[in-house]
């Protein structure tokens, strides 16, 4: 996984590239928390995620983080996780 960020002080865009595994979540959380009040996670170049990552992305979205360019299979997986409870 590779992470790149850009911030103007109000909005931070966090680009995530490659495979996101559960062991990468600590770094991803750090990048999100150290930035602006509005955060956009750009997932356009994400190739593979695992179940724990899907739960993290779902929870992030529910607290106001925008998931941009989310791969279709990840979006569908998030919806299934929410439906299952």
Order of alpha helices (4+ residues) and beta strands (2+ residues): beta-beta-alpha-beta-alpha-beta-alpha
